[in-house]
Amino acid sequence: MSLLLNQNSTIVGIATTQQGQSAISIVRVSGSLARLIAREIAPQSNLQPRVMDLCRFYNAQKECIDQGLVVFFEAPHSFTGEDVVELHCHGNALIVQELLKACLQAGAILAQPGEFLYRGFWHDKYSLSQIEAISTLIHAQSRAALRYGISSLYREQKNWVTEIDDLLTTATSWLEGVIDFSDQDAITEDLFLEQAELTLKTWIDRVSKEIDLIAMRRIRIDGVNLCLIGPPNAGKSSFLNALAGEEISLIDDQPGTTRDLVRTNLEINQIPVRICDTAGLRLQPGSVELKGIEKAKNELKNSQVIVYMIPDLEPVDFALLPDWKSIPAYKILVRNKIDLSGGAAGLRATEYDFDFVCGVSTIESRGLTEWRDLFSKLLSTGALEETSGLNSLRQQTVLIDARKHVLNAINHIKSPEIAATELRYAKNQLQKIIGNCSQYQKTDMVLEQIFSQFCIGK
């Protein structure tokens, strides 16, 4: 990561998508040479801060590339905290590449993924939690993820952190009361230690709840992999099509229609779901179908949710799934074709070790709404909208580490010096939740993981 912050370099990147044609594309330049590069490429521009100029763009051979808009942001009032120039051109990929080439010839170097935000972080323009919120907004696959991204970006996360940090401060003051006044009577000492322990247990309750809520929010942000399995002609493809509202997978009365994996992305009750429809499981398949069955078994290893579909009234057969119980996933049994069996739609009594059982009819669209509701309830519960703004795995990890120290403090409450030391460690961890640049080295792997998620122009 140290290569990303070479203060002597000026970086350039395409800030807009290059997938297909678009009306406008933006080339972004940041660094000490940004103004000079802009004057060479767009000599007609006045480059007044935050004023857009209409002018022509030229390459090193003084050939006109395009006509567009130039806007200059003077340091430190810019996205990166450095001088920044944005060149707005027509969205043709050839024009964009020519403009990028002109910037490189004028002295810029190509930005690495996330380097613009990285520079903004090191110039104290953003905290690490804000960077993570921007990542959530960019990569959001559901409306819930968008809301969490906005919440994290604009909500005062510091308020929540300050509240739980104050609890540690209160507990520490009780412990220090014992340490500083060691000559006090045993009754007073026990009272101080009791108050410290009660305060820490309150802290543990609040933080443990938040850790669980972050895990639930991550499901709504990252989504889950769902694998559809079951015997041939159970209605798996019809179920997939019913959830999607369109024909994703081919269906036929003949068993074994699906012989390869069929994938699609859906949003089910605001949860992004990557669904994989698989070949029907049976003991004596044909050679092509056998390969599909093997792929289905491998897919189970990468799935957080498994939907086992079977015609209603038929027994579940795990003969082809000997490792079924050891698979670490939510398991749902869907009994299809209740239009033929006369069975009830919706939630049923649990069978085997499934998390829930649901009766449906894909033909009559019965039980599907109940299935969606049960699915979302299984994956996430609680008032997720009443959020602290903490949504990232990094923040969850920091809280887990802080909790370990607080639990150690509780276990050593009779030794106030040890307990107070553990609380100092916990307080240091809490400061990393927001994440300011002063807390990290420029080669920190945490930063590497976060900023590498972004595109070159970000």
RODO-2510 file (C-alpha; in nm, 4 decimals, decimal comma):
residues 458
     n   res          X          Y          Z
     1     m     0,0000     0,0000     0,0000
     2     s     0,2952     0,2369     0,0475
     3     l     0,3240     0,2608    -0,3319
     4     l    -0,0245     0,4116    -0,3404
     5     l     0,0785     0,7208    -0,1481
     6     n     0,3679     0,8653    -0,3456
     7     q     0,3165     1,2350    -0,2870
     8     n     0,5351     1,3206    -0,5860
     9     s     0,3056     1,1428    -0,8308
    10     t    -0,0099     1,2655    -0,9991
    11     i    -0,2612     0,9918    -1,0732
    12     v    -0,5286     0,9574    -1,3398
    13     g    -0,8208     0,7202    -1,3746
    14     i    -1,1565     0,6764    -1,5466
    15     a    -1,4225     0,7633    -1,2890
    16     t    -1,7228     0,6321    -1,4845
    17     t    -1,8195     0,2906    -1,6146
    18     q    -1,6697     0,1678    -1,9410
    19     q    -1,9289    -0,1051    -1,9963
    20     g    -2,1045    -0,0104    -2,3198
    21     q    -2,1810     0,3369    -2,4498
    22     s    -2,2829     0,6284    -2,2283
    23     a    -2,3644     0,9955    -2,2796
    24     i    -2,0815     1,1207    -2,0565
    25     s    -1,7575     0,9825    -1,9169
    26     i    -1,5269     1,1411    -1,6595
    27     v    -1,1489     1,1210    -1,6384
    28     r    -1,0191     1,2229    -1,2948
    29     v    -0,6691     1,3577    -1,2226
    30     s    -0,5298     1,4129    -0,8701
    31     g    -0,1934     1,5435    -0,7508
    32     s     0,0450     1,8349    -0,7697
    33     l     0,0559     1,8287    -1,1530
    34     a    -0,3234     1,8212    -1,1990
    35     r    -0,3537     2,1899    -1,2880
    36     l    -0,0584     2,1808    -1,5301
    37     i    -0,1928     1,8685    -1,7014
    38     a    -0,5326     2,0340    -1,7406
    39     r    -0,3737     2,3447    -1,8964
    40     e    -0,1900     2,1287    -2,1486
    41     i    -0,4947     1,9194    -2,2439
    42     a    -0,7538     2,1993    -2,2162
    43     p    -0,5603     2,5259    -2,2746
    44     q    -0,8818     2,7295    -2,3052
    45     s    -0,9911     2,6496    -1,9502
    46     n    -0,9659     2,9181    -1,6809
    47     l    -0,9412     2,6526    -1,4080
    48     q    -1,1230     2,8587    -1,1486
    49     p    -1,2036     2,6349    -0,8490
    50     r    -1,5443     2,4639    -0,8741
    51     v    -1,6354     2,6389    -1,2026
    52     m    -1,7053     2,4239    -1,5109
    53     d    -1,5558     2,5418    -1,8405
    54     l    -1,6606     2,4278    -2,1872
    55     c    -1,3482     2,3733    -2,3964
    56     r    -1,1700     2,1430    -2,6371
    57     f    -0,9337     1,8643    -2,5335
    58     y    -0,6024     1,8121    -2,7147
    59     n    -0,3424     1,5360    -2,7140
    60     a     0,0372     1,5758    -2,7103
    61     q     0,0358     1,6263    -3,0903
    62     k    -0,2113     1,9169    -3,0476
    63     e    -0,4841     1,7172    -3,2181
    64     c    -0,8383     1,7780    -3,0935
    65     i    -0,9730     1,4754    -2,9057
    66     d    -1,3152     1,6027    -2,8037
    67     q    -1,5058     1,8965    -2,6637
    68     g    -1,6272     1,8783    -2,3052
    69     l    -1,6268     2,0282    -1,9569
    70     v    -1,3368     2,0857    -1,7188
    71     v    -1,3750     2,1457    -1,3455
    72     f    -1,0908     2,2153    -1,1026
    73     f    -1,0985     2,1449    -0,7271
    74     e    -0,8185     2,3152    -0,5381
    75     a    -0,6513     2,1408    -0,2444
    76     p    -0,7572     2,0755     0,0251
    77     h    -1,1185     2,1233    -0,0905
    78     s    -1,1377     1,8157    -0,3118
    79     f    -1,2249     1,4473    -0,3099
    80     t    -0,8640     1,3493    -0,2320
    81     g    -0,7480     1,6567    -0,0434
    82     e    -0,5087     1,7282    -0,3349
    83     d    -0,5534     1,9377    -0,6495
    84     v    -0,8081     1,7506    -0,8601
    85     v    -0,9226     1,8035    -1,2182
    86     e    -1,2184     1,6261    -1,3766
    87     l    -1,2473     1,6085    -1,7551
    88     h    -1,6044     1,5410    -1,8699
    89     c    -1,6135     1,4063    -2,2250
    90     h    -1,8516     1,2160    -2,4514
    91     g    -1,8978     0,8551    -2,3462
    92     n    -1,7318     0,6846    -2,6424
    93     a    -1,4667     0,4446    -2,5146
    94     l    -1,2196     0,5524    -2,7849
    95     i    -1,2469     0,9168    -2,6757
    96     v    -1,1984     0,8201    -2,3117
    97     q    -0,8883     0,6157    -2,3909
    98     e    -0,7416     0,9004    -2,5970
    99     l    -0,8034     1,1433    -2,3136
   100     l    -0,6498     0,9044    -2,0626
   101     k    -0,3467     0,8598    -2,2864
   102     a    -0,3073     1,2385    -2,3136
   103     c    -0,3029     1,2698    -1,9331
   104     l    -0,0384     0,9993    -1,9067
   105     q     0,1757     1,1692    -2,1716
   106     a     0,1425     1,4964    -1,9799
   107     g     0,2963     1,3467    -1,6651
   108     a     0,0305     1,1509    -1,4780
   109     i     0,0536     0,7837    -1,3837
   110     l    -0,2337     0,5362    -1,3892
   111     a    -0,4163     0,5146    -1,0564
   112     q    -0,4458     0,1845    -0,8759
   113     p    -0,7880     0,0559    -0,7651
   114     g    -0,9225     0,2728    -0,4833
   115     e    -0,6254     0,5111    -0,4886
   116     f    -0,8313     0,8304    -0,5080
   117     l    -1,0212     0,7336    -0,1934
   118     y    -0,6983     0,6115    -0,0372
   119     r    -0,5426     0,9540    -0,0780
   120     g    -0,8548     1,1150     0,0622
   121     f    -0,8256     0,8881     0,3676
   122     w    -0,4649     0,9865     0,4307
   123     h    -0,5547     1,3526     0,3956
   124     d    -0,8276     1,3117     0,6618
   125     k    -1,1121     1,3709     0,4163
   126     y    -1,2849     1,0470     0,5188
   127     s    -1,2795     0,8016     0,8055
   128     l    -1,2445     0,4322     0,7348
   129     s    -1,6105     0,3780     0,8273
   130     q    -1,7102     0,6338     0,5613
   131     i    -1,4924     0,4548     0,3063
   132     e    -1,6726     0,1303     0,3897
   133     a    -2,0084     0,3061     0,3547
   134     i    -1,9109     0,4299     0,0074
   135     s    -1,8132     0,0740    -0,0838
   136     t    -2,1550    -0,0480     0,0343
   137     l    -2,3289     0,2150    -0,1813
   138     i    -2,1260     0,1269    -0,4906
   139     h    -2,1691    -0,2493    -0,4593
   140     a    -2,5253    -0,2568    -0,3208
   141     q    -2,7374    -0,5384    -0,4685
   142     s    -3,0571    -0,4534    -0,2803
   143     r    -3,2567    -0,1567    -0,1554
   144     a    -3,1721    -0,2514     0,2015
   145     a    -2,7995    -0,2368     0,1216
   146     l    -2,8460     0,1118    -0,0227
   147     r    -3,0191     0,2258     0,2942
   148     y    -2,7446     0,0817     0,5136
   149     g    -2,4800     0,2518     0,2997
   150     i    -2,6510     0,5896     0,3309
   151     s    -2,7039     0,5346     0,7045
   152     s    -2,3349     0,4548     0,7563
   153     l    -2,2178     0,7468     0,5439
   154     y    -2,4230     1,0202     0,7079
   155     r    -2,5149     0,8863     1,0544
   156     e    -2,2999     0,9968     1,3478
   157     q    -2,1469     0,6595     1,4313
   158     k    -1,9328     0,8413     1,6847
   159     n    -2,2402     0,8904     1,9022
   160     w    -2,2880     0,5164     1,9477
   161     v    -1,9166     0,4582     1,9986
   162     t    -1,9033     0,7408     2,2537
   163     e    -2,1956     0,5930     2,4475
   164     i    -2,0388     0,2505     2,4889
   165     d    -1,6957     0,4032     2,5490
   166     d    -1,8477     0,6091     2,8330
   167     l    -1,9654     0,2852     2,9944
   168     l    -1,6055     0,1623     2,9971
   169     t    -1,4940     0,4936     3,1429
   170     t    -1,7523     0,4594     3,4195
   171     a    -1,6422     0,1030     3,4970
   172     t    -1,2781     0,2121     3,4972
   173     s    -1,3544     0,4884     3,7481
   174     w    -1,5050     0,2314     3,9874
   175     l    -1,1949     0,0136     3,9532
   176     e    -0,9619     0,3084     4,0052
   177     g    -1,1585     0,3950     4,3169
   178     v    -1,0493     0,0603     4,4575
   179     i    -0,6888     0,0978     4,3346
   180     d    -0,6374     0,4572     4,4546
   181     f    -0,7987     0,4074     4,7942
   182     s    -0,6738     0,0653     4,8916
   183     d    -0,7112     0,1483     5,2620
   184     q    -1,0905     0,1651     5,2421
   185     d    -1,3071    -0,0907     5,4171
   186     a    -1,3972    -0,4218     5,2534
   187     i    -1,7654    -0,3318     5,2223
   188     t    -1,6899    -0,0184     5,0181
   189     e    -1,4392    -0,2067     4,8028
   190     d    -1,6916    -0,4804     4,7259
   191     l    -1,9517    -0,2151     4,6397
   192     f    -1,7152    -0,0463     4,3920
   193     l    -1,6279    -0,3764     4,2289
   194     e    -1,9946    -0,4740     4,2097
   195     q    -2,0804    -0,1449     4,0347
   196     a    -1,7928    -0,1941     3,7903
   197     e    -1,9099    -0,5459     3,7095
   198     l    -2,2730    -0,4386     3,6588
   199     t    -2,1602    -0,1605     3,4231
   200     l    -1,9466    -0,4027     3,2219
   201     k    -2,2279    -0,6551     3,1941
   202     t    -2,4510    -0,3781     3,0566
   203     w    -2,1745    -0,3031     2,8063
   204     i    -2,1500    -0,6706     2,7088
   205     d    -2,5268    -0,6897     2,6482
   206     r    -2,5297    -0,3823     2,4225
   207     v    -2,2222    -0,4777     2,2239
   208     s    -2,3235    -0,8432     2,1836
   209     k    -2,6586    -0,7314     2,0442
   210     e    -2,4815    -0,4982     1,8010
   211     i    -2,2447    -0,7743     1,6867
   212     d    -2,5437    -0,9949     1,6049
   213     l    -2,7217    -0,7087     1,4265
   214     i    -2,4157    -0,6390     1,2105
   215     a    -2,4180    -1,0048     1,1030
   216     m    -2,7860    -0,9720     1,0067
   217     r    -2,7223    -0,6478     0,8187
   218     r    -2,4346    -0,8121     0,6311
   219     i    -2,6791    -1,0718     0,4995
   220     r    -2,8907    -0,7895     0,3561
   221     i    -2,5827    -0,6228     0,2106
   222     d    -2,3818    -0,9201     0,0793
   223     g    -2,6720    -1,1553     0,0172
   224     v    -2,6612    -1,5359     0,0287
   225     n    -2,5977    -1,8303    -0,2014
   226     l    -2,9061    -2,0529    -0,2263
   227     c    -2,8915    -2,3995    -0,3801
   228     l    -3,2056    -2,5754    -0,5093
   229     i    -3,1788    -2,9544    -0,4876
   230     g    -3,4135    -3,2507    -0,4939
   231     p    -3,5219    -3,5455    -0,7118
   232     p    -3,6054    -3,5031    -1,0815
   233     n    -3,9443    -3,3522    -1,1643
   234     a    -3,9929    -3,2173    -0,8120
   235     g    -4,0592    -2,8691    -0,9523
   236     k    -3,7274    -2,6984    -0,8715
   237     s    -3,7139    -2,5099    -1,2010
   238     s    -4,0790    -2,4088    -1,1693
   239     f    -4,0044    -2,2826    -0,8180
   240     l    -3,7106    -2,0764    -0,9458
   241     n    -3,9205    -1,9308    -1,2277
   242     a    -4,2012    -1,8472    -0,9836
   243     l    -3,9615    -1,6613    -0,7536
   244     a    -3,8060    -1,4759    -1,0476
   245     g    -4,1356    -1,3942    -1,2147
   246     e    -3,9955    -1,5114    -1,5484
   247     e    -3,8687    -1,8265    -1,7203
   248     i    -3,5091    -1,8597    -1,5997
   249     s    -3,4936    -2,2373    -1,6127
   250     l    -3,6577    -2,4632    -1,8747
   251     i    -3,9336    -2,6904    -1,7467
   252     d    -4,0827    -3,0093    -1,8883
   253     d    -4,2900    -3,3051    -1,7688
   254     q    -4,0007    -3,5361    -1,8504
   255     p    -3,7735    -3,5924    -1,5459
   256     g    -3,4132    -3,4654    -1,5703
   257     t    -3,4748    -3,1496    -1,7760
   258     t    -3,2062    -2,9592    -1,5838
   259     r    -2,8692    -3,1239    -1,6402
   260     d    -2,6366    -2,8352    -1,5585
   261     l    -2,6338    -2,5532    -1,3052
   262     v    -2,8705    -2,2630    -1,3773
   263     r    -2,7882    -1,9420    -1,1895
   264     t    -2,9748    -1,6168    -1,1368
   265     n    -2,9718    -1,3228    -0,8941
   266     l    -3,2927    -1,2205    -0,7157
   267     e    -3,4008    -0,9966    -0,4317
   268     i    -3,6289    -1,1769    -0,1866
   269     n    -3,7836    -0,9494     0,0777
   270     q    -3,4884    -0,7088     0,0416
   271     i    -3,2278    -0,9845     0,0708
   272     p    -2,9983    -1,0345    -0,2323
   273     v    -3,0042    -1,4026    -0,3224
   274     r    -2,7835    -1,5844    -0,5735
   275     i    -2,9900    -1,8914    -0,6656
   276     c    -2,8516    -2,2031    -0,8303
   277     d    -3,0958    -2,4564    -0,9787
   278     t    -2,9366    -2,8011    -1,0014
   279     a    -2,9834    -3,1353    -1,1756
   280     g    -3,2316    -3,3730    -1,0137
   281     l    -3,0828    -3,6188    -0,7665
   282     r    -3,1440    -3,9856    -0,8485
   283     l    -2,9487    -4,3078    -0,8059
   284     q    -2,9328    -4,4237    -1,1708
   285     p    -2,8956    -4,1176    -1,3947
   286     g    -2,7548    -4,1039    -1,7461
   287     s    -2,3895    -4,0045    -1,7988
   288     v    -2,4620    -3,6379    -1,8788
   289     e    -2,7089    -3,6097    -1,5927
   290     l    -2,4545    -3,7712    -1,3594
   291     k    -2,2105    -3,4859    -1,4231
   292     g    -2,4864    -3,2398    -1,3368
   293     i    -2,5530    -3,4233    -1,0098
   294     e    -2,1847    -3,4044    -0,9163
   295     k    -2,1894    -3,0307    -0,9844
   296     a    -2,4973    -3,0012    -0,7632
   297     k    -2,3165    -3,1734    -0,4752
   298     n    -2,0180    -2,9402    -0,5114
   299     e    -2,2504    -2,6392    -0,5145
   300     l    -2,3781    -2,7331    -0,1682
   301     k    -2,0352    -2,6557    -0,0221
   302     n    -2,0618    -2,2896    -0,1286
   303     s    -2,4225    -2,2315    -0,0224
   304     q    -2,5499    -2,0609     0,2905
   305     v    -2,9054    -2,1787     0,2215
   306     i    -3,0181    -2,5144     0,0787
   307     v    -3,3735    -2,5646    -0,0427
   308     y    -3,4587    -2,9329    -0,0719
   309     m    -3,7683    -2,9638    -0,2919
   310     i    -3,9799    -3,2757    -0,3153
   311     p    -4,3356    -3,3548    -0,4276
   312     d    -4,5731    -3,3466    -0,1322
   313     l    -4,6339    -3,6774     0,0496
   314     e    -4,3112    -3,8317    -0,0864
   315     p    -4,0368    -3,9287     0,1620
   316     v    -3,7067    -3,7394     0,1714
   317     d    -3,4196    -3,9573     0,0471
   318     f    -3,0672    -3,8653     0,1588
   319     a    -2,9035    -4,1643    -0,0136
   320     l    -2,7155    -3,9356    -0,2536
   321     l    -2,6269    -3,6885     0,0227
   322     p    -2,4407    -3,8874     0,2903
   323     d    -2,2813    -3,5695     0,4325
   324     w    -2,6155    -3,3882     0,4618
   325     k    -2,6089    -3,3309     0,8387
   326     s    -2,2545    -3,1923     0,8368
   327     i    -2,3235    -2,9275     0,5706
   328     p    -2,3056    -2,5857     0,7487
   329     a    -2,6077    -2,4147     0,5908
   330     y    -2,9668    -2,3198     0,6587
   331     k    -3,1804    -2,6107     0,5311
   332     i    -3,5355    -2,5661     0,4076
   333     l    -3,7701    -2,8418     0,2946
   334     v    -4,0237    -2,7344     0,0338
   335     r    -4,3053    -2,9801    -0,0345
   336     n    -4,4327    -2,8891    -0,3802
   337     k    -4,7439    -2,9877    -0,5803
   338     i    -4,9947    -2,9412    -0,2995
   339     d    -5,2470    -2,8800    -0,5795
   340     l    -5,2248    -3,2560    -0,6418
   341     s    -5,1879    -3,3779    -0,2849
   342     g    -5,4410    -3,1471    -0,1223
   343     g    -5,1823    -3,0539     0,1402
   344     a    -5,1741    -2,7232     0,3267
   345     a    -4,9808    -2,4231     0,1994
   346     g    -4,7256    -2,2447     0,4162
   347     l    -4,5434    -2,3458     0,7332
   348     r    -4,5628    -2,7075     0,8466
   349     a    -4,4255    -2,9183     1,1299
   350     t    -4,0475    -2,9620     1,1145
   351     e    -3,9127    -3,2808     0,9562
   352     y    -3,5645    -3,4337     0,9925
   353     d    -3,3183    -3,1520     1,0728
   354     f    -3,4629    -2,8847     0,8424
   355     d    -3,4892    -2,5297     0,9762
   356     f    -3,8440    -2,5109     0,8453
   357     v    -4,0838    -2,6939     0,6133
   358     c    -4,3192    -2,5195     0,3727
   359     g    -4,5948    -2,6472     0,1447
   360     v    -4,6263    -2,4789    -0,1964
   361     s    -4,7839    -2,5120    -0,5372
   362     t    -4,5792    -2,3506    -0,8128
   363     i    -4,8636    -2,4157    -1,0570
   364     e    -5,1209    -2,2270    -0,8492
   365     s    -4,8700    -1,9870    -0,6869
   366     r    -4,9800    -2,0956    -0,3391
   367     g    -4,7445    -2,0885    -0,0428
   368     l    -4,4817    -1,8766    -0,2213
   369     t    -4,5517    -1,5609    -0,0214
   370     e    -4,5372    -1,7606     0,3009
   371     w    -4,2085    -1,9157     0,1855
   372     r    -4,0565    -1,5726     0,1178
   373     d    -4,1609    -1,4491     0,4614
   374     l    -4,0242    -1,7590     0,6355
   375     f    -3,7004    -1,7325     0,4366
   376     s    -3,6369    -1,3704     0,5349
   377     k    -3,7348    -1,4379     0,8964
   378     l    -3,4902    -1,7287     0,9115
   379     l    -3,2015    -1,5145     0,7892
   380     s    -3,2636    -1,1973     0,9852
   381     t    -3,4779    -1,0851     1,2742
   382     g    -3,4988    -0,7719     1,4846
   383     a    -3,5415    -0,4019     1,4161
   384     l    -3,2572    -0,3718     1,1682
   385     e    -3,3573    -0,0196     1,0641
   386     e    -3,2812     0,1131     1,4118
   387     t    -2,9130     0,0917     1,3364
   388     s    -2,6022     0,2453     1,4897
   389     g    -2,4659     0,2816     1,1374
   390     l    -2,2191    -0,0037     1,1953
   391     n    -2,2383    -0,2480     0,9061
   392     s    -1,8908    -0,3666     0,8104
   393     l    -1,7126    -0,6914     0,8898
   394     r    -1,4143    -0,4877     1,0099
   395     q    -1,6285    -0,3039     1,2638
   396     q    -1,7814    -0,6315     1,3770
   397     t    -1,4329    -0,7796     1,4241
   398     v    -1,3222    -0,4765     1,6253
   399     l    -1,6250    -0,5131     1,8548
   400     i    -1,5579    -0,8846     1,9007
   401     d    -1,1962    -0,8104     1,9988
   402     a    -1,3070    -0,5367     2,2394
   403     r    -1,5613    -0,7739     2,3927
   404     k    -1,2884    -1,0297     2,4643
   405     h    -1,1005    -0,7721     2,6700
   406     v    -1,4130    -0,6693     2,8597
   407     l    -1,4941    -1,0326     2,9367
   408     n    -1,1369    -1,0719     3,0647
   409     a    -1,1928    -0,7678     3,2853
   410     i    -1,5081    -0,9219     3,4312
   411     n    -1,3246    -1,2492     3,4967
   412     h    -1,0509    -1,0556     3,6826
   413     i    -1,2804    -0,8098     3,8592
   414     k    -1,1292    -0,9043     4,1971
   415     s    -0,7915    -0,7900     4,0610
   416     p    -0,8762    -0,4299     3,9671
   417     e    -0,5322    -0,3507     3,8203
   418     i    -0,5640    -0,6369     3,5691
   419     a    -0,9277    -0,5501     3,4943
   420     a    -0,8423    -0,1822     3,4364
   421     t    -0,5639    -0,2819     3,1952
   422     e    -0,8061    -0,4985     2,9957
   423     l    -1,0498    -0,2054     2,9736
   424     r    -0,7751     0,0180     2,8323
   425     y    -0,7166    -0,2412     2,5610
   426     a    -1,0924    -0,2478     2,4902
   427     k    -1,1104     0,1325     2,4676
   428     n    -0,8193     0,1335     2,2208
   429     q    -1,0067    -0,1173     2,0051
   430     l    -1,3240     0,0946     2,0073
   431     q    -1,1366     0,3882     1,8572
   432     k    -1,0727     0,1759     1,5478
   433     i    -1,4451     0,1470     1,4713
   434     i    -1,4533     0,4883     1,3025
   435     g    -1,0973     0,4415     1,1776
   436     n    -0,8850     0,7522     1,1286
   437     c    -0,5601     0,7489     0,9325
   438     s    -0,3510     0,8137     1,2457
   439     q    -0,4417     0,4650     1,3721
   440     y    -0,2986     0,2785     1,0715
   441     q     0,0334     0,2227     0,9029
   442     k     0,0422     0,2815     0,5289
   443     t     0,1236    -0,0857     0,4720
   444     d    -0,1653    -0,2172     0,6848
   445     m    -0,3331    -0,5224     0,5280
   446     v    -0,6723    -0,4040     0,6554
   447     l    -0,6411    -0,1006     0,4295
   448     e    -0,5256    -0,3207     0,1417
   449     q    -0,8424    -0,5299     0,1673
   450     i    -1,0781    -0,2317     0,1925
   451     f    -0,9408    -0,0115    -0,0859
   452     s    -0,8785    -0,2934    -0,3347
   453     q    -1,2585    -0,3345    -0,3654
   454     f    -1,2880    -0,0087    -0,5576
   455     c    -1,2417     0,0607    -0,9263
   456     i    -0,9431     0,2525    -1,0619
   457     g    -1,1359     0,5820    -1,0897
   458     k    -1,2496     0,5703    -0,7265
***
